[in-house]
């Protein structure tokens, strides 16, 4: 059971970071392409965002299950694990803010501020990579 959870947890990392990067690259490319093509590229971004958010939910679910069924409280006492969780909380908070911005833009019929979304995306990518690095260090 633990191996299945670890595999799902790693798949969540791969999907979340990959979809987040795909979203950022698509946004950059849309900003640099022919204005007639940009809307088609931008239509991909909500799909990538939702997929990355689902991957983050998978990480939370499998992470909690790994703690409950695995090492338990012992892992919670590790300073690197605490730092990892702070990065995960930052990532989660930024994700919620970005999803809310996108939803507000959709409801208003106008896209969210691209510069703000770019900053949120960079923050999410940084937090995700920090969480991954800290997870490797915490569990080696």
C-alpha positions in Angstrom: 0.0 0.0 0.0 2.8 2.4 0.9 4.5 1.9 -2.5 1.3 2.7 -4.3 0.9 5.9 -2.3 4.5 6.9 -3.0 4.0 6.3 -6.7 0.8 8.3 -6.8 2.6 11.1 -4.8 5.4 11.2 -7.3 3.0 11.2 -10.2 1.3 14.2 -8.5 4.6 16.0 -8.4 5.3 15.3 -12.0 1.8 16.3 -13.2 1.6 19.4 -11.0 5.0 20.8 -11.9 4.7 19.7 -15.6 1.2 21.2 -16.1 2.3 24.4 -14.2 5.3 24.8 -16.5 3.2 24.1 -19.6 0.7 26.7 -18.5 3.5 29.3 -18.0 5.1 28.4 -21.4 1.8 28.7 -23.1 1.2 32.1 -21.6 4.6 33.3 -22.6 4.1 32.0 -26.1 0.7 33.5 -26.4 2.1 36.9 -25.5 4.7 36.6 -28.2 2.7 35.2 -31.1 0.3 36.5 -33.7 -2.7 38.1 -32.0 -5.0 36.0 -34.1 -3.4 32.8 -32.6 -3.0 33.9 -29.0 -6.6 33.2 -28.0 -6.3 29.6 -29.1 -3.2 29.2 -27.0 -4.8 30.9 -24.0 -7.7 28.4 -24.1 -5.3 25.8 -23.0 -4.3 27.6 -19.8 -7.5 26.8 -17.8 -7.1 23.2 -18.7 -3.5 23.2 -17.5 -4.4 25.1 -14.3 -7.2 22.7 -13.3 -5.0 19.7 -14.0 -2.2 21.2 -11.8 -4.7 22.0 -9.1 -6.0 18.4 -9.2 -2.4 17.2 -9.0 -1.9 19.3 -5.9 -5.0 17.8 -4.3 -3.6 14.3 -5.1 -0.4 15.4 -3.4 -2.3 16.5 -0.3 -4.3 13.3 -0.2 -1.4 10.9 -0.7 0.8 12.9 1.6 -1.7 12.7 4.5 -2.2 9.0 3.9 1.5 8.4 3.8 1.9 10.1 7.2 -1.1 8.3 8.7 -0.1 4.8 7.4 3.6 5.2 7.4 6.1 7.0 9.7 3.5 9.0 11.6 4.5 11.7 14.0 8.2 10.9 13.7 8.4 12.6 10.2 6.5 15.7 11.5 9.4 16.4 13.9 11.9 16.8 11.1 12.8 20.4 10.4 13.2 19.8 6.7 9.7 18.3 6.6 8.4 21.4 8.3 10.1 23.6 5.7 8.7 21.4 3.0 5.2 21.8 4.4 5.6 25.6 4.5 6.5 25.5 0.8 3.4 23.3 0.2 1.2 25.7 2.1 2.6 28.6 0.1 2.0 26.7 -3.1 -1.5 25.9 -2.1 -2.3 29.5 -1.1 -0.9 30.9 -4.4 -2.9 28.2 -6.3 -6.1 29.3 -4.6 -5.4 32.9 -5.4 -4.7 32.2 -9.0 -7.8 30.0 -9.5 -9.9 32.7 -7.9 -8.4 35.3 -10.2 -9.1 33.1 -13.2 -12.7 32.5 -12.1 -13.4 36.2 -11.5 -12.0 37.0 -15.0 -14.2 34.3 -16.6 -17.3 35.6 -14.7 -16.5 39.2 -15.8 -15.8 38.2 -19.4 -12.2 39.6 -19.2 -9.0 37.7 -18.6 -7.2 38.2 -15.4 -4.2 40.6 -15.3 -1.5 38.8 -17.2 1.3 40.3 -15.1 -0.3 39.3 -11.9 -0.9 35.8 -13.2 2.7 35.6 -14.3 3.9 36.5 -10.8 1.6 34.0 -9.3 2.8 31.3 -11.7 6.5 32.1 -10.9 5.7 31.9 -7.2 3.9 28.6 -7.6 6.7 27.1 -9.6 9.3 28.3 -7.1 7.2 26.9 -4.2 6.7 23.6 -6.0 10.4 23.1 -6.7 11.3 24.1 -3.2 8.8 21.6 -1.8 10.2 18.9 -4.1 13.8 19.6 -3.1 12.9 19.8 0.6 11.0 16.5 0.3 14.0 14.7 -1.1 16.2 16.1 1.7 13.7 15.3 4.4 13.2 11.7 3.4 16.7 10.6 2.3 
